[in-house]
Amino acid sequence: MLANLKARFESYCQIDNQIQTLNKDVHSLRAERKKVESEMARLLQDPGMDGYSEIRMTTDNSTIQIQRPNQWSKAWTLSKKDLQSGLNEYFQKTRSPTAEECFKHIVDNKTKTLVSTEFAFTRIPPQ
């Protein structure tokens, strides 16, 4: 029984080592991709590039979708601290609070902070 358990532990360690190696490779590739994205953003700042919202790649027929600064919003997240702050702010300035108005107040205020000031790129594989 113990020998069988040790064998499973050995398999676990081997798989975990492979995962750690792959994670290092992925981290490296993400950093490299970020550098390329920075270069693409710099090139897209040229006034002659204003009309581009996507570029189709001839090599694999995929499309790179371009999201320009101040024209898209980051993913929605709300920390407990932000929620508490929004609730406090709403209830301090509202005489007859409602759940709908409170929700709208928090969403509206949070949405303003999510507008990105950077380029974003999304690769859409061919269909």
C-alpha positions as CSV (number, residue, x, y, z in Angstrom):
1,M,0.0,0.0,0.0
2,L,2.8,2.5,1.0
3,A,4.8,1.6,-2.2
4,N,1.7,2.3,-4.3
5,L,1.2,5.7,-2.6
6,K,4.9,6.6,-3.1
7,A,4.6,5.7,-6.8
8,R,1.6,8.1,-7.0
9,F,3.6,10.8,-5.2
10,E,6.4,10.3,-7.7
11,S,4.0,10.7,-10.6
12,Y,2.6,13.8,-9.0
13,C,6.1,15.3,-8.6
14,Q,7.0,14.6,-12.2
15,I,3.8,16.2,-13.5
16,D,4.2,19.1,-11.1
17,N,7.7,19.7,-12.4
18,Q,6.4,19.7,-16.0
19,I,3.7,22.2,-15.1
20,Q,6.3,24.5,-13.5
21,T,8.5,24.3,-16.5
22,L,5.6,25.1,-18.9
23,N,4.4,28.0,-16.6
24,K,7.9,29.5,-16.9
25,D,7.8,29.2,-20.7
26,V,4.3,30.8,-20.7
27,H,5.5,33.6,-18.5
28,S,8.4,34.3,-20.9
29,L,6.2,34.2,-23.9
30,R,3.6,36.6,-22.4
31,A,6.4,39.0,-21.6
32,E,7.6,38.7,-25.2
33,R,4.1,39.2,-26.5
34,K,3.7,42.3,-24.3
35,K,6.8,43.8,-25.9
36,V,5.4,43.2,-29.4
37,E,2.1,44.7,-28.4
38,S,3.9,47.8,-27.2
39,E,5.6,48.1,-30.6
40,M,2.3,47.6,-32.4
41,A,0.7,50.3,-30.2
42,R,3.5,52.7,-31.0
43,L,3.1,52.1,-34.7
44,L,-0.7,52.6,-34.5
45,Q,-0.3,56.0,-32.9
46,D,0.7,57.4,-36.3
47,P,-2.2,59.5,-37.7
48,G,-2.2,57.5,-40.9
49,M,-3.2,54.4,-38.9
50,D,-6.4,55.9,-37.3
51,G,-8.8,54.0,-39.6
52,Y,-7.6,50.6,-38.6
53,S,-9.8,48.6,-36.2
54,E,-8.6,45.2,-37.3
55,I,-5.9,43.6,-39.5
56,R,-6.3,40.3,-41.2
57,M,-3.2,38.2,-41.2
58,T,-2.3,36.5,-44.5
59,T,-0.1,33.9,-42.9
60,D,-2.9,32.0,-41.1
61,N,-6.1,34.0,-42.0
62,S,-6.6,35.1,-38.4
63,T,-7.6,38.7,-37.5
64,I,-6.1,41.0,-35.0
65,Q,-8.7,43.2,-33.5
66,I,-7.5,46.6,-32.3
67,Q,-9.0,48.4,-29.4
68,R,-7.9,52.0,-29.1
69,P,-7.3,54.0,-25.9
70,N,-10.4,55.6,-24.4
71,Q,-12.6,53.5,-26.6
72,W,-12.9,50.3,-24.6
73,S,-13.3,49.3,-21.0
74,K,-11.3,46.8,-18.9
75,A,-12.9,43.8,-17.2
76,W,-15.3,44.6,-14.4
77,T,-14.1,43.9,-10.9
78,L,-15.3,45.3,-7.6
79,S,-13.4,44.9,-4.4
80,K,-15.1,44.8,-1.0
81,K,-13.4,48.2,-0.3
82,D,-14.8,49.7,-3.5
83,L,-18.2,48.3,-2.8
84,Q,-18.2,49.8,0.8
85,S,-17.0,53.1,-0.6
86,G,-19.8,53.2,-3.2
87,L,-22.4,52.3,-0.7
88,N,-21.2,54.9,1.8
89,E,-21.1,57.6,-0.9
90,Y,-24.6,56.7,-2.1
91,F,-26.2,56.6,1.3
92,Q,-24.6,59.9,2.4
93,K,-26.1,61.9,-0.4
94,T,-29.5,60.2,-0.9
95,R,-32.5,60.9,1.2
96,S,-34.8,58.1,0.0
97,P,-32.4,55.3,-1.2
98,T,-33.6,52.4,-3.4
99,A,-31.7,49.3,-4.4
100,E,-32.0,50.2,-8.1
101,E,-30.5,53.7,-7.6
102,C,-27.8,52.4,-5.4
103,F,-26.9,49.7,-8.0
104,K,-26.9,52.3,-10.8
105,H,-24.7,54.7,-8.7
106,I,-22.1,52.0,-8.0
107,V,-22.1,50.8,-11.6
108,D,-21.9,54.3,-13.1
109,N,-19.0,55.3,-10.9
110,K,-17.1,52.1,-11.4
111,T,-17.6,52.1,-15.2
112,K,-15.9,55.5,-15.4
113,T,-12.7,54.0,-13.9
114,L,-12.6,51.1,-16.3
115,V,-12.1,53.1,-19.5
116,S,-8.7,52.0,-20.7
117,T,-6.0,54.5,-21.7
118,E,-4.0,51.8,-23.6
119,F,-4.3,49.8,-26.8
120,A,-5.5,46.2,-26.6
121,F,-5.2,43.5,-29.1
122,T,-7.3,40.4,-29.6
123,R,-6.4,37.6,-32.1
124,I,-9.4,36.0,-33.6
125,P,-8.5,32.6,-35.2
126,P,-9.9,31.8,-38.7
127,Q,-13.3,30.1,-38.7
